[in-house]
Amino acid sequence: MNKWTRRAFISAGVLAGGVVVFGIAIRPGNRAGKVAGLVADDNESLFNVWLKIATDNTVTAIIPHAEMGQGVHTTLAMMLADELDADWNLVDMIEAPAHIEYANYALAKGYAAGGVDFPAFLVDTVDGFFLTATKWMKLQITGGSTSVPTTGQHAMRVAGAATKAVLLQAAANRWHVPYDELTASNSMIHHAGSHREAPFASFARDAAKLDLPAKPRLKTPDEFTIMGTDVGRLDAPAKVDGSAMFGIDAVVPGMKYATVKAAPVFGTRVLSVSEASVQDMPGVRRVVNLGDAVAVVADGYWQAKQALDALAVDFDQGGDETVEQSDIFEQFSRDMDAATANGDEITDFEQGDARAALEGADRVIEAEYRVPYLSHAPMEPMNCTAWVHDGKCELWTGTQNPLGFAAEVADVLDMDIDDVVLHNQYLGGGFGRRAFPDYAIQAARIAAEVHFPVKLIWSREEDMRHDHYRQASISRFRAGLDAAGRPVAWINQYVEKHDPKEAPYIPYAIDNQYIHYAESKTHVPWGFWRSVGHSLHAFFTESFIDEVAHAAGRDPYEYRHDLLASAPRFRKVLDTAAEKSNWGAPLPENFGRGIAIHRSFGTIVAQVVEVEIVDGKAIARRAVCAVDAGFAMHPDGMKAQMESGIIYGLTAALYSNITIRRGAVAQSNFHDYPMLRIDESPEIETHIINSGERLGGAGEPGTPAIAPALANAIFDATGKRIRELPVSLHDLSSEDLGSRDVA
Amino acid sequence: MITLTINGETRNLDVDPSTPLLWAIRETAGLTGTKFGCGIAQCGACTVHLNGAPVRSCVTPVQAAAGQDVTTIEGIGSRATGLHPVQQAWIDEQVPQCGYCQSGQIMSAVALLSNNTSPTDADIDAVMRGNVCRCGAYPRIRRGIKRAAATMRDAAGIGEVADE
């Protein structure tokens, strides 16, 4: 048994006792004590694992999530500070250490564990209990657009409100006045009757000894003073003068540099490597054979890279070295056909009797779509600095999953998890990629071979060829229309189901639906990619409903509007996007307009794209976005995330195409996996709807709808229906176009 | 040994002359604000100024900078010494998200504005299309450049050019 697993069992009691995240937030007695040494100095009072107050009246929010650009450090600090009635100018934040006390309960419950409610975890078998403990130990993840709806709502706000209550109580005790006569604002406590006021800090030590209320009253939106405002991001100043420290910037005295080349065909091994071939090259220290990869350690990155390029290494052939991209799509088609022929379709969602309804339909519309593999390509290539010393392993890296990384490294090095210390840094982009620990494991294994710290940096080529990829997929549709053009049947088959489960579901009132899928495994490693399954299914469903609308002879916005009669929240978002984009107004020649709507991670987004066709190429000129996340805690941050999601999604829709050639990824860098640049970036306007519904996320929901909105706009401009991404596969010049099918 | 000036300071760097300037700046001179993104001059994250002109340091051998003036993001301005108008505009427009590309973006923008304090959208496109941002900060980068340009014109007491 691995050492850290046994430790997980011991810690599970703590875990079970503190499992309700409110419990972590409001019971400092034992919880805060365990982590005080990690986050607080002598002159600071730690109230719970989320909050400390210093003698200079500074409030520090302790944020258990990674900052990868989404602004979470700022937004979560705002939520805590507002409930506390802190002076925002005296609020700071630190990122929580990779520690079990900060494990993210809500993400496990709602997302990673597939929506299983907690009591089901309390299984009475030892194996089950270990499995549970293992899962819980490793969760302090930033992903699934969950930080604000879960940690923010259930930990930060509660922690702020509960701490305010004990500060007020401490003041009431000292001043001998009734609690109800006291108020808090701007990090001060006031007693109007006696004209007294004093800073939070003067009561902090007394207050820390009081029991925090279990269920403090949270503010209503009309009481918010910080939430819902546009404060400046806390991380912006360090990101304009080069002082922000990313993983790649870590400096550990005496460190050397490494770079790595993994077997090009996924799943294959190193057969032989000749250290002699590079040992005389300048600066080279070591060649390390990792089994499925080789690494060179040298005095500098460039020396390591030169030597790696010169290194004589043979890789095994694993049987997948003949696989081409076309084989993969043919396999998908075959497996989909076989599932239907053999009757082993796997039902995803069913209501009514779609097949009977299709039989009885006045007209049937059919279409097949496909999307490619996608790489994340964050600006900062994968990297990790590792130092194995004194029975411990220290890691400096940027990760969305610090506890998981520590656990995996502990496993590989056969260490106790507490002996792996991870110093999380800013992430130079995450997008899901930095939830996978492969690069940290490599760094730790290399560091275990030498007696000095090692900074492992992947080349861009390695980063692109050894990603965990958004899946390629095929999706087939059949819709039945009645004589009035209304849809009466919706049948959808696709390959390979991934999270979130609702990604293929549609919001439209269609009585008879049958959504099913076929298994079709490939050797290409899968990974979370911004919005995960939504990134492809929104393209499929929102392109096809557009085709159905056109087939019915209807305006695609009005058709959607009609089908959302019983979904008023969706309808308002759709209507807002249409209205703000001036839907229906004439456009210049060679322009087209398209609309799409999709809900992901609890947030509804509708987007209208105006596209211009220039020399057979599509350029998005304008994007209008309407978003309902319940309430926008940081409106400018929400807008920034919509802009970011739109440009990330547009890049993929227009250009991104990872293809498999001879079993390996054919692309290598930005010349053959091109990026959207400023000259092709649309004007973007975002309209926020604060419906007051349950909070949704922001980091991912901007991405799914943009690809279908673009493809629908291209159809409007050219009459050409884009059924395969990326758009760059298609020549959109007018002589190539068929007759335009617009009713 | 290569001798060059970085941010006004003469530095003697013990580094192979063919090493890209990027790695000499980051690893030998210890200035980590300049970033590695692609290694083939496709993304602009490594942009620095060589005698005031923007270059991609990932493909510029350090020997090409010998005896010359290199400016990195650390030499543009800081909170301690005062921010450059472009850096201030980046904060005012809340440009950075992950922030990794922003050193390079700012170096390109500063170079643009040093030659042209009233850039048109086309001028901005022509210079800034060399810098990739995966967080999609482009609309804010455009606004940031225009804001910085206005600040710089005000400071210099000049008005906007008529044809913009």
Boltz contact constraints between the chains, C-beta under 6 A:
constraints:
  - contact:
      token1: [A, 68]
      token2: [B, 98]
      max_distance: 6.0
  - contact:
      token1: [A, 69]
      token2: [B, 97]
      max_distance: 6.0
  - contact:
      token1: [A, 69]
      token2: [B, 98]
      max_distance: 6.0
  - contact:
      token1: [A, 69]
      token2: [B, 135]
      max_distance: 6.0
  - contact:
      token1: [A, 233]
      token2: [B, 94]
      max_distance: 6.0
  - contact:
      token1: [A, 236]
      token2: [B, 91]
      max_distance: 6.0
  - contact:
      token1: [A, 236]
      token2: [B, 96]
      max_distance: 6.0
  - contact:
      token1: [A, 237]
      token2: [B, 79]
      max_distance: 6.0
  - contact:
      token1: [A, 239]
      token2: [B, 96]
      max_distance: 6.0
  - contact:
      token1: [A, 239]
      token2: [B, 99]
      max_distance: 6.0
  - contact:
      token1: [A, 239]
      token2: [B, 102]
      max_distance: 6.0
  - contact:
      token1: [A, 240]
      token2: [B, 87]
      max_distance: 6.0
  - contact:
      token1: [A, 240]
      token2: [B, 90]
      max_distance: 6.0
  - contact:
      token1: [A, 241]
      token2: [B, 78]
      max_distance: 6.0
  - contact:
      token1: [A, 242]
      token2: [B, 33]
      max_distance: 6.0
  - contact:
      token1: [A, 242]
      token2: [B, 73]
      max_distance: 6.0
  - contact:
      token1: [A, 242]
      token2: [B, 74]
      max_distance: 6.0
  - contact:
      token1: [A, 242]
      token2: [B, 103]
      max_distance: 6.0
  - contact:
      token1: [A, 244]
      token2: [B, 99]
      max_distance: 6.0
  - contact:
      token1: [A, 249]
      token2: [B, 32]
      max_distance: 6.0
  - contact:
      token1: [A, 300]
      token2: [B, 23]
      max_distance: 6.0
  - contact:
      token1: [A, 300]
      token2: [B, 27]
      max_distance: 6.0
  - contact:
      token1: [A, 301]
      token2: [B, 23]
      max_distance: 6.0
  - contact:
      token1: [A, 302]
      token2: [B, 19]
      max_distance: 6.0
  - contact:
      token1: [A, 302]
      token2: [B, 23]
      max_distance: 6.0
  - contact:
      token1: [A, 378]
      token2: [B, 134]
      max_distance: 6.0
  - contact:
      token1: [A, 379]
      token2: [B, 37]
      max_distance: 6.0
  - contact:
      token1: [A, 379]
      token2: [B, 45]
      max_distance: 6.0
  - contact:
      token1: [A, 379]
      token2: [B, 100]
      max_distance: 6.0
  - contact:
      token1: [A, 379]
      token2: [B, 101]
      max_distance: 6.0
  - contact:
      token1: [A, 379]
      token2: [B, 134]
      max_distance: 6.0
  - contact:
      token1: [A, 380]
      token2: [B, 100]
      max_distance: 6.0
  - contact:
      token1: [A, 428]
      token2: [B, 98]
      max_distance: 6.0
  - contact:
      token1: [A, 428]
      token2: [B, 100]
      max_distance: 6.0
  - contact:
      token1: [A, 429]
      token2: [B, 98]
      max_distance: 6.0
  - contact:
      token1: [A, 429]
      token2: [B, 134]
      max_distance: 6.0
  - contact:
      token1: [A, 460]
      token2: [B, 38]
      max_distance: 6.0
  - contact:
      token1: [A, 460]
      token2: [B, 39]
      max_distance: 6.0
  - contact:
      token1: [A, 636]
      token2: [B, 94]
      max_distance: 6.0
  - contact:
      token1: [A, 643]
      token2: [B, 136]
      max_distance: 6.0
  - contact:
      token1: [A, 643]
      token2: [B, 139]
      max_distance: 6.0
  - contact:
      token1: [A, 644]
      token2: [B, 97]
      max_distance: 6.0
  - contact:
      token1: [A, 644]
      token2: [B, 135]
      max_distance: 6.0
  - contact:
      token1: [A, 644]
      token2: [B, 136]
      max_distance: 6.0
  - contact:
      token1: [A, 647]
      token2: [B, 136]
      max_distance: 6.0
  - contact:
      token1: [A, 648]
      token2: [B, 136]
      max_distance: 6.0
  - contact:
      token1: [A, 669]
      token2: [B, 38]
      max_distance: 6.0
  - contact:
      token1: [A, 669]
      token2: [B, 40]
      max_distance: 6.0
  - contact:
      token1: [A, 670]
      token2: [B, 38]
      max_distance: 6.0
  - contact:
      token1: [A, 670]
      token2: [B, 42]
      max_distance: 6.0
  - contact:
      token1: [A, 670]
      token2: [B, 43]
      max_distance: 6.0
  - contact:
      token1: [A, 671]
      token2: [B, 42]
      max_distance: 6.0
  - contact:
      token1: [A, 675]
      token2: [B, 132]
      max_distance: 6.0
  - contact:
      token1: [A, 677]
      token2: [B, 129]
      max_distance: 6.0
  - contact:
      token1: [A, 678]
      token2: [B, 125]
      max_distance: 6.0
  - contact:
      token1: [A, 678]
      token2: [B, 128]
      max_distance: 6.0
  - contact:
      token1: [A, 678]
      token2: [B, 129]
      max_distance: 6.0
  - contact:
      token1: [A, 678]
      token2: [B, 138]
      max_distance: 6.0
  - contact:
      token1: [A, 679]
      token2: [B, 125]
      max_distance: 6.0
  - contact:
      token1: [A, 679]
      token2: [B, 129]
      max_distance: 6.0
  - contact:
      token1: [A, 681]
      token2: [B, 138]
      max_distance: 6.0
  - contact:
      token1: [A, 684]
      token2: [B, 139]
      max_distance: 6.0
